[in-house]
Each structure stands twice: as structure tokens, then as C-alpha cells.
Amino acid sequence: MTRQVLIVEDQSDIRNLIALHLRDMDCEVTMAEEGTRGLAYAQSASYDLIVLDWMLPGMSGIDICRKIRQQHKDTPIMMLTAKTAENDRVMGLDAGADDYVAKPFSVPEFLARVRVIFRRSEARQEASDAESMNRIVRLKDLVIDVSQRQVYLCTKPVELTAKEFDLLCYLGSHPGRVFTRQQLLNAVWGDGFEGYEHTVNSHMNRLRAKIESNQGEPQYLVTVWGVGYKMADFPTH
């Protein structure tokens, strides 16, 4: 199966090296060397993966990532960055990146991470196909339309990013069950994010701001102190 990959990288040697190896993986590659053009490509076509450099002329990779997620595109994004500080990596994950690779990077490791993303996407698609197309999760006044990736609160649509939806859907599919932050990281972001539990915290805070009438006393997304989070279990009628 041929996959579509967008590479946004201003260093031609890195850009061409990545493209060469991705083509060997039966990928069709589109390239941009400047941020504004890269965003235009990302917005105008569908891709199986976007490889996005952090530092770019025109527009930074982190800003591109945010804009893609604001449009609710759930295309997997891998950030390339020379930044190694933990705060910078966390910023990239919080902006919606699925993975990151620090420069200079090993080509075999990069390709291994790409394969993980592709496998994860395939598994997600297979799981989605296996679900009933009419699956609806109802939790009091909150409705999660899984197949349409839409959320409604008191019949009004709630705008969520792709990762916010995935997190809410995962918790909503297991009401009353308590998950640690690491379990949620593994389920929503995938393996490889050990130690970045604060990414879950920041997404949870944004979700609560969108669906809770009183964030100080949430009725849906409940904190279980010392453990993690759960979706409240409402009685069915």
C-alpha cells in the first residue's frame, strides 16, 4: 500500500535523505522547504504522515502543528527538532505531535518510528472499521459520536482537537474505570512517551474547560487523587 507523506524541512540534505528512505518504503513523498508552503500543502491534501521540522523559515513547525490540529486534522505528525530540553519536547507533544526525533538522528531509528506510526494508524483504522458505524456513547448530557468524531453537550457541538477527542472517547468508552496517566499516554499517544504524564494533564484541563460547567468540581472527567483519571459512570435509564 502506497502511503502519502509530507516532509517540511529546510535543510535539503536531511529532506532528501528522508525522502529517499521513505520512497524505499513505498511512500509517495511531497516536500516543502518553508513553513508557509508546508502548511498550505498540509491543508490542501490528505497525508498518512507529516514529517515536520521545528525550526523553519516563514512559519515554525510548532505553529504549523497547532494550526493543523485546530482544523481537527488527525494526520500523524512527527517533529524533527534540534531542541533537546524536556520542556521543548513537551511543547511539541502538547501542540499535537504524535512523536519527535532529535537531530542528529539515526536513520534506522527514524524509519522504525515511522513504521510504528503506520502500524498504529492501521490498527486504529481496523478498530474503527470493526466498530458499528452507528456507535454513540451517551453520558448524561454528553454525547460522543465515535464514527463521526463529533461531541455534543446539551445537544450543542463541542469543538475538540484530534487528541482531545481521542482522550475523551477512550475515557468515555470505559465509564467508571480509573486510568493512570501513563496508561492514558499509551492508549492515546502510543508507546514511547514514558515520563510525559503532564501531557495528559494539559489535555485534561483543556477538555474540562470545554465540557465542564464547573472545572473545580467536574462531573464528567474526575480526578482520582494519587492514581489518575476516570469518566464518571452515570446510571442508564
N, C-alpha and C positions, 0 to 999 in steps of 0.2 A: 504494500500500500504506500503510495507516494504521499508524503506529508509536505505541507506548506510552512516554510519557516522564514521569518523576517529577521534580519540582522541589522541592528542600528549601532554602528561602531565607526568612529572617525579615524582610527589607525588602520590603514589599508592592509598592512601585513597580517594583523590579527583578523580583520574582516575576511580576507581571502583565505587564510588558513582555516578558519571555522567553516566557511562555505565549502571548501574542498572536502573536508571530512564529512560534513552533513550531506553533501551530494553522494558520497560513498554509501551513506545510509539510506539512499533512495529518497532524499528530500529535494524538493524544488525550492530554491533559495532566492529571496528578494533582498537587496542590500540598500542601505542608506548610510551616508557618512555624516549627516547633520540632523539635529534633533527635530526641527520643524518638519522636514520632509519625512523623517521616520514616523512621526505622529500621523501625518497625512496618510502614509501607507497603512498604518495600523488601523486607521478609522475607515479606510475605503475598501478593505478586503478582509477575508477570514483566514486566520492562520492557526496552525496546530501548535506553534511555539514562536515567541518573540524573544530574541537574544538582545539585550538592551544594555549598552554601556552607561555607566553612571555619569561620567563627565563628557559632555558633548557640546559642540558649538551650536548656537541657535536656541536650544532648549535642553535642559538637563534630563538625564534618564529618569530621575526620580519624579520630575514633573510630568514626563510622558506617561509613566506608570500610573500616577494618580489620575490623569485625565482619561486613560483607558478604563480604569476601574470606575470612575464617575459615570461613564457611559454604560456601566453594567456589563461590559465585555469580560468574559471569564477565560479568555485565552491565557494559557500558561505563559508566565514571564520569568525569564532567567536574567538576573542582573549580573553584569561584569563590572567589577569595581577594584580600584587600587586602594580603596579605603579599607582599612583592617580593624578600625576601632569598633567595639561591640555596638555602641550607640548608632553608628552609621549602618551597620548590618540590620539592626532592629528597625531603623527608619525605613529601610528598603522593604522589609517584610511587612511593616505596618502600612506602607503605601500600596501593598497588594502584590508584591513579587512572590513567586512561588519558590524560588531558590536563588542563590547567589554563588558566584565563583570569584575568588580574589585573584587579581593579577599579581605576578605572573602565574599562570595556571598550567597544569598538566593536561595535555590533550586527551589522554586516556581517561582521566578523571572527568573532564568536561563531557566527553561522549557518554560516559557511564551515567552522569547526572541527566543528560538528555534522554537516555533510554529509560531511566526511572520516571521522568515526566511523561514520556509517551505511554509507558505501561500503566501509569496512574490514570491517564486520560482514557485509555482503552477500558480499564476496569470500571471507571466511573460511567462510561458510556454503556458498557454491558449491564451494569447495575441499573442504570436509568431505563434501558430498554426492557429489562426484566420486570420493572415496576409497572403497575397498572397506570395507564395514561391518565386515568381519572383520579389518581390518588390525591386526597385532600386531608391535611392534618388540621383538626379543629381543636382549639384550646381556649375555652371561654369565648372572649370577643376577638381572639386572634385566629386567623385562618392562613394556612400555608399551602399554597397550590404548588405541589412538588414539580409536576410536569411542566407547568408554565413559568416556574421560578418567580412566582408572584406572592406577595404577602399583603394581607388586609387586616386592619384593626378597626373594629366597629364599622365594617364594610368599606372603609376608606383605604386606598392603596398606600403602602409604605415603601418608600424608595430605599433599597439596600444595595451595597456593593456585592460583588460575587462572593467574597469570603464571608461577609456578614450573613448573607443568605445561607451559605453552606453551614455556618456555625449554628444559626438559628434552626435550620432544618434538622441538623443532626441532634441537637438537644430536644427539639420538638418531636422527633421520631421516637424518643426514649423518655417520655414524661415520668418524673419521679426518680429517675436514675441519676446518681451522683457521679460526675466525671472529674478526674484530676485535670489540671491544666495541661500536663504532658499528654494525657490521653486525648484531649481535645486537639492538641497540636498534631498528634499522629494521625487522627481521624480526618481533620480538615485540611491541614497543611502538608501532611505526609511525613514519613520518617526523615530524620536528619536535622531536626530543629531542637535537639536536646539543649535545655537551658534557656529557651526563649519564651518561657511561660508568660512574660509580661506582654507578649504579642496578643495572647488570648485576653488578657485583662483590658487592653486598649480597645479591642474589637467588642468586648462585652460592654464596656462603657458606652460605646457608640450605639450599640443595639438598644441598650436601655434608654438612651436619650431619644430614640425613635419610637419605642413601643410602650414604655412605662409612663404612667401618669405621674408617679412619684418615684423618682430614682432612688431616693433614700429608703423607701420601703417597697421594693419591686414585688409585683405579684406574679410575674412570669419567670424571669431569669433570676433565680435565687442563688445567693452565695451560701455555700456550706463551709463555714469557717474551719480552717485547718485542712480542708480537703480540696474543694474546687467549686463547681457549679452544677446546677440541675435546672431543668424545666419543671415548673410546678405541675403537679398531677391533679387535674380538675376532674370532678365526678362527671360521668356521662349520664345523659337522661334518655 
